Amino acid sequence: MRRLGRKLNRRYFPTANTSRGRAQDRARVAGGQDHEVQYEAEKERVSKSKVKETVKKVGNSRKKVEANLEK
């Protein structure tokens, strides 16, 4: 790896736009990001506060959040 201060080599720092990164991001609900909370609330037809509560309760796994909201 090159020394600091020089241009960073992309080989060592891949971009976040890999297919693996996108899939992992879609598998989670970011409770602090309004657009993700809004999307999940509209999808499950519940309030945004209910989605935020659920994320705090069960974690940020999209499957767990959706399963808990369906109850």
Secondary structure, 3 states (H helix, E strand, C coil): CCCCCCCCCCCCCCCCCCHHHHHHHHCECCCCCHHHHHHHHHHHCCCHHHHHHHHHHHCCEHHHHHHHHHC
